[in-house]
Amino acid sequence: MADKIKLAAALLLVAAGIAGYYYLADSATIIRIAPILAGLVLAAALAWFTAPGKQFYGYSQEAIEETKKVVWPTRKETFQITGIVMLFVVVMALFLWMVDASLLWVVRVLMGRSE
């Protein structure tokens, strides 16, 4: 129950930051953005102390560790794969254009409108 109250208070902090943005409509943009940032920071700090907040932090740490294990392609491999994909797209576009033109011709012949 305490976690739900903390999460509700965090949402209220975000809403207060948004309300502050509109309340300061006549101010400079940087001043208008400050309440939103403050609301988000305070809401995140409050949510940090809830059970879902701690679970999310643990999940994000695991995700970072898994990302470090990924073997990223080299620049050369990236360009080669991109070239293959682009070539495949061009070939498929030509194939679909030929199928479409063929079907159009067949329909015109069947309807007696061939010229």
N, CA, C and O of each residue as an XYZ file, in Angstrom:
460
protein
N       0.823     -1.198      0.000
C       0.000      0.000      0.000
C       0.865      1.260      0.000
O       0.541      2.252     -0.653
N       1.974      1.202      0.746
C       2.863      2.361      0.815
C       3.494      2.632     -0.553
O       3.692      3.785     -0.937
N       3.810      1.544     -1.293
C       4.389      1.728     -2.623
C       3.413      2.415     -3.567
O       3.805      3.254     -4.377
N       2.138      2.052     -3.456
C       1.131      2.677     -4.322
C       0.996      4.163     -4.010
O       0.825      4.977     -4.917
N       1.071      4.509     -2.749
C       0.985      5.919     -2.367
C       2.194      6.681     -2.891
O       2.062      7.796     -3.394
N       3.378      6.070     -2.771
C       4.595      6.715     -3.285
C       4.527      6.899     -4.798
O       4.919      7.946     -5.314
N       4.029      5.879     -5.517
C       3.912      5.996     -6.978
C       2.874      7.046     -7.363
O       3.066      7.783     -8.330
N       1.777      7.118     -6.613
C       0.772      8.149     -6.880
C       1.361      9.538     -6.638
O       1.110     10.467     -7.406
N       2.150      9.677     -5.561
C       2.797     10.961     -5.288
C       3.794     11.303     -6.399
O       3.936     12.471     -6.763
N       4.479     10.299     -6.936
C       5.417     10.544     -8.043
C       4.668     11.047     -9.272
O       5.131     11.960     -9.955
N       3.516     10.453     -9.551
C       2.707     10.931    -10.677
C       2.223     12.358    -10.436
O       2.175     13.167    -11.363
N       1.868     12.660     -9.207
C       1.449     14.026     -8.882
C       2.603     15.017     -9.058
O       2.383     16.154     -9.476
N       3.812     14.599     -8.746
C       4.975     15.472     -8.954
C       5.182     15.752    -10.442
O       5.495     16.878    -10.828
N       5.008     14.736    -11.265
C       5.128     14.943    -12.709
C       4.035     15.889    -13.192
O       4.295     16.796    -13.982
N       2.806     15.672    -12.713
C       1.696     16.542    -13.096
C       1.942     17.972    -12.623
O       1.621     18.923    -13.334
N       2.512     18.129    -11.424
C       2.823     19.466    -10.921
C       3.878     20.137    -11.788
O       3.807     21.342    -12.031
N       4.845     19.379    -12.251
C       5.856     19.943    -13.147
C       5.257     20.415    -14.455
O       5.625     21.471    -14.970
N       4.332     19.631    -14.995
C       3.653     20.028    -16.238
C       2.790     21.260    -16.000
O       2.750     22.166    -16.832
N       2.097     21.291    -14.858
C       1.282     22.468    -14.527
C       2.164     23.699    -14.373
O       1.782     24.795    -14.784
N       3.341     23.524    -13.783
C       4.270     24.641    -13.651
C       4.726     25.171    -14.995
O       4.939     26.372    -15.157
N       4.877     24.272    -15.962
C       5.252     24.679    -17.318
C       4.205     25.633    -17.898
O       4.548     26.660    -18.483
N       2.939     25.289    -17.734
C       1.884     26.136    -18.282
C       1.644     27.375    -17.423
O       1.206     28.404    -17.937
N       1.922     27.292    -16.132
C       1.766     28.444    -15.254
C       2.761     29.534    -15.620
O       2.462     30.722    -15.506
N       3.935     29.128    -16.056
C       4.982     30.077    -16.422
C       4.973     30.372    -17.923
O       6.033     30.501    -18.537
N       3.801     30.479    -18.505
C       3.665     30.656    -19.951
C       4.353     31.917    -20.469
O       4.798     31.947    -21.616
N       4.446     32.953    -19.644
C       5.047     34.212    -20.098
C       6.552     34.271    -19.879
O       7.181     35.270    -20.225
N       7.137     33.232    -19.318
C       8.573     33.222    -19.020
C       9.366     32.654    -20.197
O       8.809     32.172    -21.183
N      10.675     32.731    -20.051
C      11.569     32.171    -21.072
C      11.425     30.646    -21.084
O      11.021     30.038    -20.092
N      11.755     30.059    -22.201
C      11.583     28.613    -22.364
C      12.385     27.821    -21.345
O      11.897     26.822    -20.818
N      13.601     28.250    -21.062
C      14.437     27.508    -20.111
C      13.809     27.524    -18.721
O      13.898     26.540    -17.987
N      13.191     28.609    -18.368
C      12.516     28.698    -17.063
C      11.261     27.846    -17.067
O      10.903     27.266    -16.042
N      10.589     27.761    -18.206
C       9.376     26.941    -18.296
C       9.704     25.453    -18.223
O       8.903     24.669    -17.713
N      10.862     25.058    -18.723
C      11.237     23.643    -18.716
C      11.708     23.192    -17.332
O      11.613     22.010    -16.999
N      12.209     24.118    -16.536
C      12.740     23.780    -15.203
C      11.724     23.049    -14.322
O      12.104     22.061    -13.694
N      10.450     23.472    -14.234
C       9.509     22.721    -13.387
C       9.271     21.289    -13.874
O       9.084     20.379    -13.066
N       9.279     21.095    -15.181
C       9.089     19.739    -15.707
C      10.269     18.858    -15.306
O      10.085     17.731    -14.847
N      11.483     19.380    -15.483
C      12.665     18.608    -15.102
C      12.685     18.335    -13.601
O      13.006     17.228    -13.168
N      12.343     19.347    -12.814
C      12.320     19.161    -11.364
C      11.274     18.119    -10.976
O      11.530     17.277    -10.115
N      10.104     18.168    -11.602
C       9.060     17.181    -11.312
C       9.490     15.774    -11.679
O       9.229     14.827    -10.936
N      10.151     15.631    -12.826
C      10.619     14.311    -13.246
C      11.713     13.772    -12.327
O      11.713     12.590    -11.983
N      12.644     14.640    -11.932
C      13.734     14.205    -11.051
C      13.182     13.805     -9.682
O      13.554     12.766     -9.137
N      12.298     14.632     -9.133
C      11.719     14.313     -7.823
C      10.862     13.054     -7.891
O      10.879     12.242     -6.966
N      10.114     12.884     -8.978
C       9.289     11.681     -9.138
C      10.166     10.439     -9.250
O       9.852      9.403     -8.663
N      11.257     10.534     -9.993
C      12.163      9.390    -10.120
C      12.809      9.062     -8.781
O      12.966      7.892     -8.430
N      13.186     10.104     -8.030
C      13.786      9.870     -6.711
C      12.787      9.201     -5.771
O      13.154      8.306     -5.009
N      11.548      9.626     -5.821
C      10.519      9.031     -4.963
C      10.204      7.600     -5.396
O      10.045      6.715     -4.555
N      10.116      7.375     -6.698
C       9.817      6.032     -7.210
C      10.966      5.073     -6.936
O      10.750      3.864     -6.856
N      12.170      5.584     -6.791
C      13.349      4.758     -6.518
C      13.169      3.954     -5.233
O      13.671      2.836     -5.124
N      12.463      4.513     -4.272
C      12.318      3.874     -2.967
C      11.131      2.922     -2.890
O      10.779      2.472     -1.799
N      10.514      2.608     -4.011
C       9.418      1.641     -4.026
C       9.961      0.296     -4.504
O      11.029      0.222     -5.112
N       9.212     -0.756     -4.218
C       9.629     -2.095     -4.677
C       9.697     -2.165     -6.205
O      10.676     -2.690     -6.736
N       8.679     -1.647     -6.946
C       8.803     -1.661     -8.415
C       9.996     -0.843     -8.911
O      10.618     -1.195     -9.913
N      10.315      0.248     -8.211
C      11.463      1.061     -8.600
C      12.762      0.295     -8.445
O      13.639      0.378     -9.305
N      12.894     -0.448     -7.358
C      14.100     -1.252     -7.144
C      14.180     -2.394     -8.150
O      15.264     -2.740     -8.620
N      13.024     -2.982     -8.481
C      13.015     -4.047     -9.500
C      13.424     -3.488    -10.858
O      14.181     -4.124    -11.591
N      12.926     -2.304    -11.193
C      13.286     -1.682    -12.464
C      14.777     -1.383    -12.510
O      15.414     -1.579    -13.544
N      15.338     -0.912    -11.409
C      16.772     -0.629    -11.369
C      17.574     -1.915    -11.587
O      18.553     -1.923    -12.333
N      17.155     -2.997    -10.934
C      17.843     -4.275    -11.123
C      17.743     -4.757    -12.556
O      18.714     -5.261    -13.122
N      16.564     -4.600    -13.140
C      16.367     -5.001    -14.536
C      17.258     -4.175    -15.464
O      17.863     -4.718    -16.388
N      17.341     -2.874    -15.225
C      18.160     -2.024    -16.096
C      19.644     -2.375    -15.964
O      20.381     -2.315    -16.948
N      20.083     -2.737    -14.765
C      21.480     -3.144    -14.589
C      21.766     -4.436    -15.351
O      22.823     -4.572    -15.966
N      20.827     -5.385    -15.311
C      20.995     -6.626    -16.057
C      21.011     -6.364    -17.563
O      21.776     -6.987    -18.299
N      20.164     -5.442    -18.014
C      20.133     -5.107    -19.439
C      21.455     -4.497    -19.886
O      21.931     -4.787    -20.983
N      22.049     -3.658    -19.048
C      23.346     -3.058    -19.380
C      24.419     -4.132    -19.477
O      25.252     -4.101    -20.383
N      24.403     -5.077    -18.553
C      25.382     -6.170    -18.592
C      25.214     -7.024    -19.848
O      26.204     -7.420    -20.463
N      23.977     -7.308    -20.230
C      23.737     -8.098    -21.439
C      24.183     -7.343    -22.685
O      24.694     -7.951    -23.626
N      23.995     -6.028    -22.702
C      24.415     -5.227    -23.849
C      25.932     -5.270    -24.014
O      26.438     -5.230    -25.135
N      26.645     -5.350    -22.914
C      28.108     -5.430    -22.987
C      28.568     -6.754    -23.584
O      29.681     -6.838    -24.103
N      27.733     -7.793    -23.522
C      28.092     -9.104    -24.048
C      27.870     -9.227    -25.554
O      28.352    -10.173    -26.177
N      27.152     -8.287    -26.133
C      26.817     -8.360    -27.549
C      28.068     -8.121    -28.388
O      28.863     -7.228    -28.095
N      28.233     -8.925    -29.432
C      29.334     -8.732    -30.372
C      28.793     -7.871    -31.514
O      28.047     -8.360    -32.362
N      29.166     -6.604    -31.535
C      28.664     -5.669    -32.530
C      29.439     -5.847    -33.826
O      30.634     -6.142    -33.789
N      28.782     -5.673    -34.983
C      29.488     -5.824    -36.262
C      30.485     -4.679    -36.480
O      30.338     -3.575    -35.956
N      31.495     -5.000    -37.272
C      32.472     -3.968    -37.613
C      31.862     -3.020    -38.644
O      30.779     -3.268    -39.174
N      32.571     -1.944    -38.914
C      32.087     -0.970    -39.902
C      31.949     -1.620    -41.278
O      30.974     -1.388    -41.992
N      32.937     -2.434    -41.636
C      32.911     -3.102    -42.931
C      31.705     -4.039    -43.030
O      30.998     -4.036    -44.037
N      31.471     -4.834    -41.993
C      30.326     -5.753    -41.993
C      29.002     -4.988    -42.079
O      28.068     -5.416    -42.756
N      28.939     -3.864    -41.391
C      27.715     -3.057    -41.422
C      27.429     -2.565    -42.834
O      26.292     -2.647    -43.299
N      28.449     -2.053    -43.523
C      28.255     -1.577    -44.892
C      27.907     -2.726    -45.837
O      27.076     -2.559    -46.729
N      28.528     -3.881    -45.654
C      28.224     -5.027    -46.517
C      26.773     -5.472    -46.338
O      26.073     -5.713    -47.321
N      26.328     -5.581    -45.111
C      24.951     -6.015    -44.848
C      23.962     -4.983    -45.358
O      22.918     -5.339    -45.906
N      24.281     -3.702    -45.182
C      23.401     -2.644    -45.688
C      23.296     -2.719    -47.208
O      22.210     -2.560    -47.765
N      24.415     -2.960    -47.877
C      24.401     -3.098    -49.338
C      23.561     -4.284    -49.786
O      22.819     -4.186    -50.763
N      23.672     -5.402    -49.081
C      22.870     -6.580    -49.424
C      21.390     -6.289    -49.251
O      20.576     -6.665    -50.094
N      21.044     -5.627    -48.171
C      19.633     -5.298    -47.929
C      19.109     -4.364    -49.016
O      18.002     -4.561    -49.518
N      19.891     -3.354    -49.384
C      19.450     -2.419    -50.428
C      19.290     -3.132    -51.773
O      18.333     -2.873    -52.502
N      20.215     -4.020    -52.098
C      20.112     -4.786    -53.337
C      18.853     -5.652    -53.325
O      18.144     -5.736    -54.328
N      18.577     -6.293    -52.191
C      17.376     -7.116    -52.076
C      16.110     -6.281    -52.255
O      15.158     -6.726    -52.897
N      16.097     -5.082    -51.697
C      14.933     -4.200    -51.837
C      14.726     -3.836    -53.300
O      13.593     -3.848    -53.780
N      15.790     -3.516    -54.013
C      15.676     -3.162    -55.436
C      15.167     -4.361    -56.241
O      14.278     -4.209    -57.079
N      15.718     -5.544    -55.995
C      15.289     -6.746    -56.717
C      13.813     -7.032    -56.442
O      13.058     -7.340    -57.364
N      13.405     -6.931    -55.187
C      11.996     -7.187    -54.849
C      11.084     -6.138    -55.476
O       9.986     -6.465    -55.927
N      11.524     -4.879    -55.511
C      10.720     -3.836    -56.139
C      10.529     -4.118    -57.620
O       9.422     -3.972    -58.139
N      11.597     -4.522    -58.308
C      11.481     -4.859    -59.729
C      10.571     -6.070    -59.935
O       9.752     -6.081    -60.855
N      10.710     -7.083    -59.088
C       9.865     -8.271    -59.187
C       8.389     -7.909    -58.987
O       7.532     -8.340    -59.758
N       8.099     -7.128    -57.966
C       6.703     -6.751    -57.709
C       6.158     -5.860    -58.818
O       4.976     -5.946    -59.152
N       7.008     -4.997    -59.400
C       6.574     -4.174    -60.516
C       6.215     -5.050    -61.714
O       5.212     -4.808    -62.386
N       7.046     -6.078    -61.983
C       6.761     -6.980    -63.107
C       5.477     -7.775    -62.861
O       4.683     -7.964    -63.782
N       5.267     -8.240    -61.630
C       4.041     -8.981    -61.308
C       2.839     -8.062    -61.471
O       1.826     -8.466    -62.043
N       2.936     -6.842    -60.979
C       1.829     -5.897    -61.083
C       1.525     -5.577    -62.549
O       0.360     -5.546    -62.943
N       2.557     -5.340    -63.355
C       2.350     -5.038    -64.769
C       1.740     -6.243    -65.488
O       0.877     -6.080    -66.351
N       2.184     -7.446    -65.136
C       1.636     -8.655    -65.756
C       0.162     -8.838    -65.398
O      -0.656     -9.151    -66.262
N      -0.166     -8.647    -64.152
C      -1.570     -8.780    -63.730
C      -2.439     -7.713    -64.388
O      -3.578     -7.986    -64.765
N      -1.914     -6.515    -64.524
C      -2.664     -5.449    -65.196
C      -2.926     -5.835    -66.646
O      -4.034     -5.647    -67.148
N      -1.913     -6.374    -67.321
C      -2.081     -6.806    -68.707
C      -3.120     -7.925    -68.806
O      -3.964     -7.909    -69.702
N      -3.061     -8.904    -67.881
C      -4.021    -10.016    -67.895
C      -5.442     -9.502    -67.679
O      -6.366     -9.940    -68.364
N      -5.622     -8.596    -66.755
C      -6.962     -8.046    -66.500
C      -7.458     -7.282    -67.719
O      -8.629     -7.407    -68.075
N      -6.616     -6.505    -68.362
C      -7.038     -5.768    -69.562
C      -7.433     -6.728    -70.684
O      -8.416     -6.493    -71.387
N      -6.663     -7.816    -70.852
C      -6.988     -8.803    -71.880
C      -8.333     -9.460    -71.567
O      -9.174     -9.610    -72.453
N      -8.530     -9.841    -70.334
C      -9.796    -10.498    -69.943
C     -11.000     -9.562    -70.090
O     -12.112    -10.017    -70.357
N     -10.780     -8.268    -69.918
C     -11.866     -7.310    -70.047
C     -12.033     -6.820    -71.489
O     -12.945     -6.050    -71.788
N     -11.158     -7.267    -72.363
C     -11.264     -6.886    -73.780
C     -10.790     -5.480    -74.058
O     -11.219     -4.873    -75.039
N      -9.936     -4.952    -73.241
C      -9.442     -3.593    -73.453
C      -7.979     -3.566    -73.887
O      -7.334     -2.520    -73.804
N      -7.460     -4.662    -74.333
C      -6.057     -4.673    -74.732
C      -5.896     -3.902    -76.030
O      -6.773     -3.923    -76.893
N      -4.795     -3.242    -76.154
C      -4.548     -2.430    -77.342
C      -3.293     -2.827    -78.043
O      -2.944     -2.236    -79.066
